Every structure is written in C-alpha cells, then in structure tokens.
Amino acid sequence: MYRRSEPEEQGLRLERRFERLRSAGSLLDLVSIVEEEAETVPRAFRSQVESPDVAQMRQQQTDREVARTHVSASRSRPAPAGGDGNTTPGENTVGREALVPPIAEAPERKPFAVGEFFPRLHLIGRIGLDDIIGWLHDGIRTIVLALVLCVAAAFAYAVTATPRYTVHTDLVVDPSNLNVVSDDVFTTNPQRDAQLLEVESKLRILTSRNVLKRVIDKLRLTEDPEFVKPSPLASLMALLSSGDGKADKELAALRALSERVEARREERSFVVVLQIWSETPEKAVTLSDALVEAFEAELFQSAAESAGRVAQNLNAGLDALRLSVTEAEQKVEEFRRANGLQSANGELVSNQLSSELNTQVLDAQQRFIQAQTRYRQMSAAIQQGQTTSASVFESANMTNLRQQYNALQQQIGSMQRIYGERHPRLASARSERATLEAAIKDEARRIADRAKADFDRERAALDTLRAKADAEKSNVFTDNEALVHLRDLERDARTKATIYETHLARARQITERQQIDTTNVRVISRAVPPNSRSWPPRTVVLLIGGAVLGLMTGIAVALALGLWRFVRGNRPVAA
C-alpha cells in the first residue's frame, strides 16, 4: 500500500518491463502481463479502489509518459514549411495530443488466464497489518475448529497409543578373553584400534539374528500377541497359503524384536549400552536380561565352534600322523630284526655280550694265572722235597698227616735225649716217620696233580673265552655299521612320534577348551523397571503440543483463506 512518508518518485511508480517470451512460461511473465493488463483497467474502477492521492500521482505519471512520447516524436519528423519552430503553449498541447496514438489503434492483447482468475494479484505488495488482522478475525472459527480438532486428536492418541517402557543395561565387553591356558587358540591384539574393532564386532553380535532367535525361543515370543499381532484374516491366509505358519511367526517376532533393540558403544571406552522397550516394564526387564544371557551364550558358542573346528582339523590330521608314526616304527623293527640288532636297556645285545665276554676273559685270565702260579709252586716244592713244610699243599688229609708227622718228630726228639740214638723204640719211631713222609709226598703229588688239572682247565677256558670275544668283536663292528642306519630310522620315527604327540595333546587341550567359557563380558548395570513410559509423552504434554499445532494450523488456514479472497477480489485492501 502507499505510504505518505515515501518520496513521490518512490511511491507506486509504473515501470515498463521488457517483454518476455511467453512460451517459456516463467512466473515473471505473469507479473509483467498483469501489470500490462492493469494499464487497461478503466479509470472508474481505479477511482473506486485507489485513494485520491494515489489517483493524482498516477495521473501525473501518465502525463509525464505522454510528454516524453511527444518529444521523441517531434524530434524524429521534419519541421513544417514556413514555421519558425516556435510554438505557443496551446500549440504544443495540440501537437502533443496529435502525436499521442489513440488507444483504439494500439494492438489489442489477449487476456491471460491467470490475470482473469487472480485479478488483484499485482496488489499483494499493498497488504498491511490491518489486512492480516482482519483475515484472522474472519477466520476465528477456523482457528478454533483446528485447535479443538488437534487437541482432540492428541487426547485420542494419548489414550489409544501403545505405551513404550524403555530399559537400559550397561555391559563391559573386554576384547581380551580370560587367559585360561598359556597358548590359547584365540590371541589378543594389544593395539587399541584392533581392540575397538573387536568390541564393535561383538556389539554387532549383540543385535544379530542369532541372539534375537535365542531370545524368541527362550521366551516363546511367537506366542506373544505383542510381537506377533493376530490378524482377522489369519485363518483364511493359513488355508490359502502353503507356507509354514511357524516360520512366518518367527519372522514376524524377529522383526518386531529387532525394531525394539538398540545397542551403542560409549565413546573412548569398552562400555556398551543396550536399550530395549516393551509395552510393560516387567517384560522390558525380562527381554533385557534374556538378551544379555543370549549374547553371552552366543559368544561362548561362537568360541566353542571355532575351537571345535580347530580340534576337528587336528583330529583329521592325527590319523595321517598316526599312520606315519606306525610305518616309521615298523621300519625300525624290521631293520632291527633283519640285522639282528637286539637291544636291552637302550643298548645292543651284541655290545652287551662283547662287554661281558671281555669281563669273563679278564676273570679267566686271572684264574689261569693263579692256577699256574700254584701249580709251579707245588712242582718246585716236590722237586725240593719240601712237601712237609710247604704251605701250598692244603687239604684236610695233608693237615692230618702233618700233625701226625710233627707229633712223631717231637717224640723222636724226646727219645733221643732220653734213650740215645740206638734205642729200639727210637728206631721204630723213625720207621713211622719215614712212612709219614712217604704219605705226605703222595698227598703232595695228588694235590699237585689236581692243581695241574685246574691249571689246564683254566687255560682251556681262557682260550675259549678269547675265541668268543674275538668273534663277538667282529659282530659288534658289523652291528655298529647297521646301527648308523638304525639310528637314522629311529630319529625319523621319533620325530614323527613327537609331532603326533604334540598334535594329539593340542587336540585334547582344545577339545577341553570347548567346555570352558573364556568370554570376558560383565554386566555393570542391570535393567530396572522404569517409573514412567518413554512413549507417548504425558497426556498434558500431548495436549499442549496438540493445542500449539492446532493454533498454528488454524492461523495458517485463516491467512491462506484471507489471501485467497484478496487475490480473487472479494475484499478490498485497507487504505
């Protein structure tokens, strides 16, 4: 609208816009055409709409445009003959009126459809605050209706909406498992980024289908109407469908549960926050606890399955290793049997026999030397006639004879002192002594013969043992050559046996490892029943929100209707 405080040249100045190609269909074309059509509006209609000041200014603007047109036309045509170029004001006015082309001669423009439908679209810029207030006043019923409808809708939603009770559970998911064995199957990466990736992977497991499936099976959520909504056409669909109804229920429960579960990791920590909601607080807590238990069971099963695959691969290789060890040991025994390489206490029998023969040869040699020395002493004593006094002759008979001989010798000495040399009893005693000496000699020869027999036996035994020792030495040399190859075979068999035993022990260790839960997941904050629902908000909050939304909607509708009536020309703009 026009404001009196604006300069004259600035208020509602008519501008001639350049013509645009109408085929382009731009919004600026509509504005320019509306302005051009506005020029053809009758003055009577303008006088009804515009104020006197605005009409006067528009008339002055029109006069200036006509004057500029007259000046440009007079310059372009030649001056009339006989004229001096000076005209009076009345002549100038007549000439100006003559130069103004009549309106009827101007090319007639075809009316545009938008301009006919919105005849006052060009007056949008004149809308003021009083018009807006008037539109709001006219639309007060619309505003009240929108307010009431939105408040009623908010109240109905608060009453009929399904409540949501959200619970939270805090877990510490340590990327490093418990160190039960020194050389566990799973190793821990000490790098921080790798540990965070491990926690993120376990976080994804927490909301995976396997974990959710465990919760569904444990709590029988397929039979819970909260997760599997009963359909009125369920019986009919069951008759028409050939699929498995149980699988459909599980899929529906899985989708419903996955929409209710959310897990996130706290920044710069290994703490995972599990969030889950349900229609009742108790069920929300039950779902949260069941989800945590299913998560721990899934981690344990995953680790057990991984260890089981390793143990299975090891057991599959154990059969081949066992056959390899058996073949190697059979080769050792066959080679040992073929070459007569018998061993006892880790040593070949031939070596032990050779050692024993050498010991026996030494013993026989000592006995031979002793027998030879004894026989030589006896022969020398017999030759020298010292059989009665030589100590080499030892026997029970010899001892008895020597005792008799000594006693008789003492008697002879006594008799010589008492009776003299010629006494008959002395001669008889000497005769007995000669008999005893002869008996001692005979006994000495018998002992010497026996010593010679022992000497000959020991010499023969020594020769025999030496022959056996020499023969066994050759066997030892042959066995030692075969022993080199035998040790190579034993080494190969021992290596294969070590590998087999290592794999066997590792397989048994991993098999036992499957039964041990080494997952390091701790619950630091268990879920508790919430005091209020998380959605929808309180009824008061919903009513306030509905009231605000209804008020804004009503105001927008009222303003839109007022603007519609204005551009359609149903109501004039306030002056």
C-alpha positions as CSV (number, residue, x, y, z in Angstrom):
1,M,0.0,0.0,0.0
2,Y,1.1,3.6,-0.4
3,R,2.8,5.4,2.4
4,R,2.8,9.2,2.6
5,S,6.3,9.3,4.1
6,E,7.8,7.9,0.9
7,P,9.1,10.3,-1.8
8,E,6.8,10.9,-4.7
9,E,9.1,9.2,-7.2
10,Q,9.3,6.2,-5.0
11,G,5.6,5.5,-4.5
12,L,3.8,3.2,-6.9
13,R,5.9,4.1,-9.9
14,L,4.9,2.4,-13.1
15,E,7.7,0.6,-14.7
16,R,7.7,-0.8,-18.2
17,R,9.2,-4.3,-18.2
18,F,10.7,-5.8,-21.3
19,E,8.5,-8.4,-22.9
20,R,9.5,-12.0,-22.2
21,L,8.9,-14.9,-24.4
22,R,5.5,-16.2,-23.4
23,S,6.3,-19.7,-24.5
24,A,8.8,-20.0,-21.6
25,G,6.0,-19.9,-19.0
26,S,8.0,-18.0,-16.3
27,L,6.3,-16.6,-13.2
28,L,7.8,-13.1,-14.2
29,D,5.8,-13.3,-17.4
30,L,2.6,-13.5,-15.3
31,V,3.6,-10.4,-13.2
32,S,4.5,-8.3,-16.3
33,I,1.3,-9.3,-18.1
34,V,-0.7,-8.5,-15.0
35,E,0.9,-5.0,-15.0
36,E,0.1,-4.5,-18.7
37,E,-3.5,-5.6,-18.1
38,A,-3.7,-3.3,-15.2
39,E,-3.0,-0.3,-17.6
40,T,-6.2,-1.2,-19.4
41,V,-8.3,-1.2,-16.3
42,P,-11.0,1.5,-16.6
43,R,-10.4,4.7,-14.6
44,A,-13.8,4.4,-13.0
45,F,-12.7,1.1,-11.4
46,R,-9.4,2.6,-10.4
47,S,-11.0,5.5,-8.7
48,Q,-13.1,3.2,-6.7
49,V,-10.1,1.2,-5.5
50,E,-7.4,3.8,-5.2
51,S,-7.3,6.8,-2.8
52,P,-7.4,10.4,-4.2
53,D,-3.7,10.9,-3.6
54,V,-2.8,7.7,-5.4
55,A,-5.0,8.6,-8.3
56,Q,-3.5,12.0,-8.6
57,M,0.0,10.6,-8.6
58,R,-0.9,8.1,-11.3
59,Q,-2.4,10.9,-13.5
60,Q,0.9,12.9,-13.2
61,Q,2.9,9.8,-14.1
62,T,0.7,9.3,-17.2
63,D,1.1,12.9,-18.3
64,R,4.9,12.6,-18.0
65,E,4.9,9.5,-20.1
66,V,2.8,11.2,-22.8
67,A,5.1,14.3,-22.8
68,R,8.2,12.1,-23.3
69,T,6.4,10.3,-26.2
70,H,5.5,13.7,-27.8
71,V,9.1,15.0,-27.6
72,S,10.6,11.9,-29.1
73,A,8.0,12.0,-32.0
74,S,8.6,15.8,-32.8
75,R,12.4,15.1,-33.0
76,S,12.0,12.3,-35.4
77,R,9.8,14.1,-38.0
78,P,10.7,17.2,-40.1
79,A,9.5,20.7,-39.3
80,P,6.5,22.0,-41.3
81,A,7.2,24.6,-44.1
82,G,7.0,28.2,-43.1
83,G,7.3,27.5,-39.5
84,D,9.9,29.2,-37.3
85,G,10.0,26.4,-34.8
86,N,8.4,28.4,-32.1
87,T,5.0,27.4,-30.8
88,T,2.8,28.6,-28.2
89,P,1.8,26.5,-25.2
90,G,-1.6,26.0,-26.8
91,E,0.0,24.8,-30.0
92,N,2.3,22.5,-28.1
93,T,-0.6,20.9,-26.3
94,V,-2.4,20.5,-29.6
95,G,0.7,18.9,-31.1
96,R,1.2,16.6,-28.1
97,E,-2.4,15.4,-28.3
98,A,-2.0,14.9,-32.0
99,L,1.2,12.8,-31.5
100,V,-0.4,10.5,-28.8
101,P,-1.6,7.5,-30.7
102,P,-5.2,6.6,-29.9
103,I,-5.8,3.7,-27.6
104,A,-8.0,2.1,-30.2
105,E,-5.1,1.9,-32.6
106,A,-2.8,0.0,-30.1
107,P,-2.5,-3.7,-30.7
108,E,-5.1,-5.5,-28.6
109,R,-3.6,-8.0,-26.2
110,K,-5.3,-11.3,-25.5
111,P,-6.2,-11.6,-21.8
112,F,-4.2,-14.1,-19.8
113,A,-6.0,-16.8,-17.8
114,V,-4.1,-16.2,-14.5
115,G,-4.9,-12.5,-14.6
116,E,-8.5,-13.2,-15.1
117,F,-8.5,-15.8,-12.2
118,F,-6.5,-13.6,-9.9
119,P,-7.4,-10.0,-10.9
120,R,-5.7,-8.5,-7.8
121,L,-2.5,-10.5,-7.8
122,H,-0.5,-7.3,-8.5
123,L,-1.7,-5.7,-5.3
124,I,-0.1,-8.3,-3.0
125,G,2.6,-5.8,-2.0
126,R,0.0,-3.5,-0.5
127,I,-1.1,-5.9,2.1
128,G,-0.7,-4.5,5.6
129,L,-1.1,-5.5,9.2
130,D,-4.7,-4.4,9.3
131,D,-5.5,-6.8,6.5
132,I,-3.8,-9.7,8.3
133,I,-5.7,-8.8,11.5
134,G,-8.9,-8.7,9.5
135,W,-8.2,-12.1,7.9
136,L,-7.5,-13.6,11.4
137,H,-10.7,-12.1,12.7
138,D,-12.7,-13.5,9.8
139,G,-11.1,-17.0,10.3
140,I,-11.6,-17.1,14.1
141,R,-14.0,-20.0,13.7
142,T,-11.4,-21.9,11.6
143,I,-8.7,-21.3,14.2
144,V,-10.9,-22.6,17.0
145,L,-12.0,-25.6,15.0
146,A,-8.4,-26.5,14.1
147,L,-7.4,-26.1,17.8
148,V,-10.3,-28.3,19.0
149,L,-9.6,-31.0,16.4
150,C,-5.8,-31.1,17.2
151,V,-6.4,-31.2,20.9
152,A,-9.0,-34.0,20.5
153,A,-6.6,-35.9,18.2
154,A,-3.8,-35.5,20.8
155,F,-6.0,-36.7,23.5
156,A,-7.3,-39.7,21.5
157,Y,-3.7,-40.6,20.6
158,A,-2.6,-40.4,24.3
159,V,-5.5,-42.7,25.3
160,T,-5.2,-45.2,22.4
161,A,-1.4,-45.2,21.7
162,T,0.6,-48.3,22.7
163,P,2.9,-47.3,25.6
164,R,6.6,-48.0,25.4
165,Y,8.7,-48.7,28.5
166,T,12.4,-48.5,27.8
167,V,15.1,-50.0,29.9
168,H,18.9,-49.8,29.7
169,T,21.7,-52.3,30.5
170,D,25.4,-51.4,30.7
171,L,27.9,-54.0,29.7
172,V,31.7,-54.1,29.7
173,V,32.8,-56.0,26.6
174,D,36.5,-56.7,27.2
175,P,38.2,-57.5,23.9
176,S,40.7,-59.8,25.6
177,N,39.4,-63.2,26.7
178,L,40.2,-64.8,30.0
179,N,43.6,-66.4,30.0
180,V,42.7,-70.0,31.0
181,V,45.6,-71.7,29.1
182,S,49.0,-70.3,28.2
183,D,48.7,-70.9,24.5
184,D,45.1,-70.3,23.8
185,V,43.5,-70.7,20.4
186,F,42.5,-67.1,20.3
187,T,45.2,-64.5,20.6
188,T,44.7,-60.9,21.9
189,N,45.9,-57.9,19.8
190,P,47.4,-55.3,22.0
191,Q,46.7,-52.4,19.6
192,R,43.9,-50.0,20.6
193,D,42.3,-49.8,17.2
194,A,42.1,-53.6,16.9
195,Q,40.6,-53.9,20.3
196,L,37.9,-51.3,19.4
197,L,37.1,-53.2,16.2
198,E,36.8,-56.4,18.3
199,V,34.3,-54.6,20.6
200,E,32.4,-53.3,17.6
201,S,32.2,-56.8,16.2
202,K,30.8,-58.1,19.5
203,L,28.4,-55.2,19.6
204,R,27.1,-56.3,16.2
205,I,26.7,-59.8,17.6
206,L,24.6,-58.4,20.4
207,T,21.8,-57.3,18.0
208,S,22.3,-60.2,15.5
209,R,19.6,-62.6,14.4
210,N,21.2,-65.5,16.2
211,V,21.0,-63.7,19.6
212,L,17.4,-62.5,18.9
213,K,16.4,-66.0,17.8
214,R,17.7,-67.4,21.1
215,V,15.5,-64.8,23.0
216,I,12.5,-65.6,20.9
217,D,12.9,-69.4,21.6
218,K,13.5,-68.9,25.3
219,L,10.6,-66.5,25.9
220,R,8.3,-68.0,23.3
221,L,7.7,-64.7,21.7
222,T,6.0,-66.3,18.7
223,E,3.0,-66.9,21.1
224,D,3.1,-63.4,22.5
225,P,0.5,-61.1,20.8
226,E,2.7,-58.1,21.5
227,F,5.3,-59.4,18.9
228,V,3.0,-61.4,16.6
229,K,-0.1,-59.4,16.0
230,P,-3.1,-61.6,15.3
231,S,-4.8,-60.8,12.0
232,P,-8.5,-61.2,11.4
233,L,-7.7,-63.0,8.2
234,A,-5.1,-65.2,9.7
235,S,-7.2,-68.4,9.5
236,L,-8.1,-67.6,5.9
237,M,-4.5,-66.8,4.9
238,A,-3.4,-70.1,6.6
239,L,-5.8,-72.0,4.4
240,L,-4.8,-70.3,1.2
241,S,-1.1,-70.2,1.9
242,S,1.0,-73.3,1.5
243,G,4.0,-72.0,3.6
244,D,5.0,-72.8,7.1
245,G,3.0,-70.7,9.6
246,K,5.6,-71.2,12.4
247,A,8.3,-69.7,10.2
248,D,6.1,-66.7,9.5
249,K,5.5,-66.2,13.2
250,E,9.2,-66.4,13.9
251,L,10.0,-63.9,11.2
252,A,7.4,-61.5,12.5
253,A,8.6,-61.8,16.1
254,L,12.2,-61.4,14.8
255,R,11.3,-58.2,13.0
256,A,9.4,-56.8,16.0
257,L,12.1,-57.6,18.4
258,S,14.9,-56.2,16.2
259,E,12.9,-52.9,16.0
260,R,12.8,-52.7,19.8
261,V,16.5,-53.4,20.4
262,E,19.3,-50.8,20.1
263,A,22.9,-51.0,21.2
264,R,25.7,-48.5,21.1
265,R,29.2,-48.2,22.5
266,E,30.2,-45.3,24.7
267,E,33.0,-43.2,23.2
268,R,36.5,-44.0,24.2
269,S,35.5,-47.0,26.3
270,F,34.5,-50.6,26.1
271,V,31.1,-50.0,27.7
272,V,28.1,-51.0,25.6
273,V,24.7,-49.6,26.4
274,L,21.8,-51.9,25.5
275,Q,18.4,-50.3,25.1
276,I,15.1,-52.2,24.6
277,W,11.5,-51.3,25.0
278,S,8.3,-53.2,25.6
279,E,4.6,-52.5,26.4
280,T,5.1,-53.4,30.1
281,P,8.0,-52.6,32.4
282,E,8.4,-56.1,33.6
283,K,8.6,-57.6,30.1
284,A,11.1,-55.0,29.1
285,V,13.4,-56.1,32.0
286,T,12.8,-59.7,31.1
287,L,13.7,-59.1,27.5
288,S,16.9,-57.2,28.5
289,D,18.1,-60.0,30.8
290,A,17.3,-62.6,28.3
291,L,19.1,-60.7,25.6
292,V,22.2,-60.4,27.7
293,E,22.2,-64.1,28.5
294,A,21.7,-65.0,24.8
295,F,24.6,-62.7,23.9
296,E,26.9,-64.4,26.4
297,A,25.7,-67.8,25.2
298,E,26.3,-66.8,21.5
299,L,29.8,-65.6,22.3
300,F,30.6,-68.9,24.1
301,Q,29.1,-71.0,21.3
302,S,31.0,-69.0,18.7
303,A,34.3,-69.5,20.5
304,A,33.4,-73.2,21.1
305,E,32.6,-73.7,17.5
306,S,35.8,-72.1,16.4
307,A,37.8,-74.2,18.8
308,G,35.8,-77.3,17.6
309,R,36.8,-76.6,14.0
310,V,40.4,-76.4,15.0
311,A,40.1,-79.6,17.0
312,Q,38.3,-81.3,14.2
313,N,41.1,-80.3,11.7
314,L,43.7,-81.5,14.2
315,N,41.9,-84.8,14.7
316,A,41.6,-85.3,10.9
317,G,45.4,-84.9,10.7
318,L,46.1,-87.1,13.6
319,D,45.1,-90.2,11.6
320,A,47.7,-89.5,9.0
321,L,50.3,-88.7,11.6
322,R,49.4,-91.9,13.4
323,L,49.9,-94.0,10.3
324,S,53.1,-92.2,9.5
325,V,54.5,-93.0,13.0
326,T,53.4,-96.6,12.8
327,E,55.1,-97.1,9.5
328,A,58.3,-95.5,10.8
329,E,58.4,-97.7,13.8
330,Q,57.7,-100.8,11.7
331,K,60.7,-99.9,9.5
332,V,62.8,-99.6,12.6
333,E,61.7,-103.0,13.9
334,E,62.1,-104.7,10.5
335,F,65.6,-103.4,10.1
336,R,66.5,-104.4,13.6
337,R,65.1,-107.9,13.1
338,A,66.8,-108.3,9.7
339,N,70.2,-107.3,11.1
340,G,69.8,-109.0,14.5
341,L,70.1,-105.7,16.3
342,Q,68.6,-106.7,19.5
343,S,68.7,-104.1,22.3
344,A,68.2,-104.2,26.0
345,N,68.1,-101.2,28.2
346,G,68.8,-99.0,25.2
347,E,71.9,-100.9,24.2
348,L,72.5,-103.6,21.6
349,V,72.8,-107.1,22.9
350,S,75.9,-107.7,20.9
351,N,77.6,-104.8,22.6
352,Q,76.5,-106.1,26.0
353,L,77.7,-109.6,25.1
354,S,81.0,-108.3,23.9
355,S,81.4,-106.4,27.1
356,E,80.5,-109.4,29.2
357,L,82.9,-111.7,27.2
358,N,85.7,-109.2,27.8
359,T,85.0,-109.3,31.5
360,Q,84.9,-113.1,31.5
361,V,88.2,-113.2,29.6
362,L,89.8,-111.0,32.3
363,D,88.4,-113.1,35.1
364,A,89.6,-116.4,33.3
365,Q,92.9,-114.9,32.8
366,Q,93.3,-114.1,36.5
367,R,92.2,-117.6,37.5
368,F,94.6,-119.0,34.9
369,I,97.5,-117.0,36.4
370,Q,96.6,-118.1,39.9
371,A,96.3,-121.8,38.9
372,Q,99.6,-121.6,37.0
373,T,101.4,-120.0,40.0
374,R,100.0,-122.5,42.4
375,Y,101.0,-125.5,40.2
376,R,104.5,-124.1,39.7
377,Q,105.0,-123.7,43.5
378,M,103.8,-127.2,44.1
379,S,106.1,-128.7,41.5
380,A,109.1,-126.7,42.9
381,A,108.2,-127.9,46.5
382,I,108.0,-131.5,45.3
383,Q,111.3,-131.3,43.5
384,Q,113.0,-129.7,46.5
385,G,111.4,-132.2,49.0
386,Q,109.6,-129.6,51.0
387,T,106.3,-131.3,50.9
388,T,106.1,-131.5,54.7
389,S,106.6,-127.8,55.2
390,A,105.3,-126.1,52.0
391,S,102.1,-124.2,52.7
392,V,101.0,-124.5,49.1
393,F,99.8,-128.1,49.8
394,E,96.5,-127.6,51.5
395,S,94.0,-130.3,52.2
396,A,92.4,-132.0,55.2
397,N,94.4,-135.2,54.7
398,M,97.6,-133.2,54.3
399,T,96.8,-131.3,57.5
400,N,96.3,-134.6,59.4
401,L,99.4,-136.1,58.1
402,R,101.4,-133.0,59.0
403,Q,100.0,-133.1,62.6
404,Q,101.0,-136.7,63.0
405,Y,104.4,-136.0,61.5
406,N,105.0,-133.1,63.9
407,A,103.9,-135.2,66.9
408,L,106.1,-138.1,65.9
409,Q,109.0,-135.7,65.3
410,Q,108.6,-134.4,68.8
411,Q,108.6,-137.9,70.2
412,I,111.7,-138.8,68.3
413,G,113.5,-135.8,69.8
414,S,112.5,-136.8,73.3
415,M,113.5,-140.3,72.8
416,Q,116.9,-139.2,71.6
417,R,117.5,-137.2,74.7
418,I,116.2,-139.9,76.9
419,Y,117.3,-143.2,75.3
420,G,120.0,-142.3,72.9
421,E,120.4,-143.0,69.3
422,R,120.4,-146.8,69.5
423,H,117.3,-147.4,71.5
424,P,114.8,-149.8,69.7
425,R,111.9,-147.6,70.3
426,L,113.7,-144.8,68.6
427,A,114.3,-147.0,65.5
428,S,110.6,-147.8,65.5
429,A,109.7,-144.1,65.7
430,R,112.0,-143.3,62.8
431,S,110.4,-146.0,60.8
432,E,107.0,-144.5,61.4
433,R,108.3,-141.1,60.5
434,A,109.6,-142.4,57.1
435,T,106.1,-143.8,56.5
436,L,104.5,-140.5,57.3
437,E,106.9,-138.6,55.0
438,A,106.1,-141.0,52.2
439,A,102.4,-140.4,52.8
440,I,102.9,-136.7,52.8
441,K,104.7,-136.9,49.5
442,D,102.0,-138.9,48.0
443,E,99.4,-136.5,49.2
444,A,101.5,-133.6,47.8
445,R,101.7,-135.3,44.4
446,R,98.0,-135.8,44.5
447,I,97.4,-132.1,45.3
448,A,99.9,-131.1,42.6
449,D,98.1,-133.3,40.1
450,R,94.8,-131.7,41.0
451,A,96.4,-128.2,40.7
452,K,97.7,-129.2,37.3
453,A,94.2,-130.2,36.2
454,D,92.9,-126.8,37.4
455,F,95.7,-125.1,35.5
456,D,94.8,-127.0,32.3
457,R,91.1,-126.2,32.8
458,E,91.6,-122.5,33.3
459,R,93.9,-122.3,30.3
460,A,91.3,-124.0,28.1
461,A,88.6,-121.8,29.5
462,L,90.7,-118.7,28.8
463,D,91.4,-119.8,25.2
464,T,87.7,-120.4,24.7
465,L,86.6,-117.1,26.1
466,R,89.3,-115.3,24.0
467,A,88.0,-117.0,20.9
468,K,84.4,-116.0,21.7
469,A,85.5,-112.4,22.4
470,D,87.3,-112.2,19.1
471,A,84.3,-113.5,17.3
472,E,81.9,-111.1,19.1
473,K,84.1,-108.2,18.2
474,S,83.6,-108.8,14.5
475,N,79.8,-109.0,15.2
476,V,80.0,-105.7,17.1
477,F,81.7,-104.0,14.2
478,T,79.0,-105.3,11.8
479,D,76.2,-104.2,14.1
480,N,77.7,-100.8,14.6
481,E,77.6,-100.2,10.8
482,A,73.9,-101.3,10.8
483,L,73.3,-99.2,13.9
484,V,74.1,-96.0,12.0
485,H,71.2,-96.6,9.6
486,L,69.1,-97.8,12.5
487,R,69.6,-94.6,14.4
488,D,68.5,-92.6,11.3
489,L,65.3,-94.7,11.2
490,E,64.8,-94.2,14.9
491,R,65.4,-90.5,14.6
492,D,62.7,-90.2,11.9
493,A,60.3,-92.3,13.9
494,R,61.0,-90.3,17.0
495,T,60.4,-87.0,15.1
496,K,57.1,-88.2,13.7
497,A,56.1,-89.5,17.1
498,T,56.9,-86.1,18.7
499,I,54.8,-84.3,16.1
500,Y,52.0,-86.8,16.6
501,E,52.1,-86.5,20.3
502,T,52.1,-82.7,20.1
503,H,49.1,-82.6,17.8
504,L,47.3,-85.2,20.0
505,A,47.9,-83.2,23.2
506,R,46.9,-80.0,21.4
507,A,43.7,-81.6,20.1
508,R,42.8,-82.8,23.5
509,Q,43.5,-79.5,25.0
510,I,41.4,-77.6,22.5
511,T,38.6,-80.2,23.0
512,E,38.6,-79.4,26.7
513,R,38.8,-75.7,25.9
514,Q,35.4,-76.0,24.2
515,Q,33.9,-76.7,27.6
516,I,35.3,-73.6,29.2
517,D,33.7,-70.1,28.8
518,T,36.5,-67.6,28.4
519,T,34.4,-64.6,27.3
520,N,35.1,-61.5,29.3
521,V,31.7,-59.8,29.3
522,R,30.4,-58.3,32.6
523,V,27.1,-56.6,33.4
524,I,27.9,-53.4,35.3
525,S,24.3,-52.0,35.4
526,R,21.3,-54.3,35.1
527,A,17.9,-53.2,33.8
528,V,15.4,-52.0,36.3
529,P,11.7,-51.4,35.7
530,P,11.1,-47.8,34.6
531,N,8.8,-45.5,36.6
532,S,7.1,-43.9,33.5
533,R,6.7,-44.7,29.9
534,S,9.1,-43.4,27.3
535,W,6.5,-43.0,24.6
536,P,4.0,-41.5,24.1
537,P,4.7,-38.5,26.3
538,R,2.4,-37.5,29.1
539,T,-1.1,-36.5,28.3
540,V,-0.6,-32.9,29.4
541,V,2.4,-32.6,27.1
542,L,0.5,-34.1,24.2
543,L,-2.5,-31.8,24.8
544,I,-0.2,-28.7,24.9
545,G,1.5,-29.9,21.7
546,G,-1.8,-30.5,20.0
547,A,-3.1,-27.1,21.1
548,V,0.1,-25.4,19.7
549,L,-0.2,-27.4,16.4
550,G,-3.9,-26.6,16.1
551,L,-3.4,-22.9,16.7
552,M,-0.6,-22.7,14.1
553,T,-2.7,-24.8,11.7
554,G,-5.8,-22.6,12.2
555,I,-3.8,-19.4,11.8
556,A,-2.2,-20.7,8.6
557,V,-5.6,-21.8,7.2
558,A,-7.2,-18.4,8.1
559,L,-4.3,-16.4,6.5
560,A,-4.5,-18.6,3.4
561,L,-8.2,-18.1,3.1
562,G,-7.9,-14.3,3.6
563,L,-5.2,-14.2,0.9
564,W,-7.3,-16.2,-1.4
565,R,-10.2,-13.9,-1.0
566,F,-8.0,-10.9,-1.5
567,V,-6.4,-12.0,-4.8
568,R,-9.8,-13.0,-6.0
569,G,-11.1,-9.5,-5.4
570,N,-13.7,-10.4,-2.8
571,R,-12.4,-7.9,-0.2
572,P,-10.6,-4.5,-0.7
573,V,-7.3,-3.7,0.9
574,A,-7.5,-1.4,3.9
575,A,-6.4,2.2,3.0
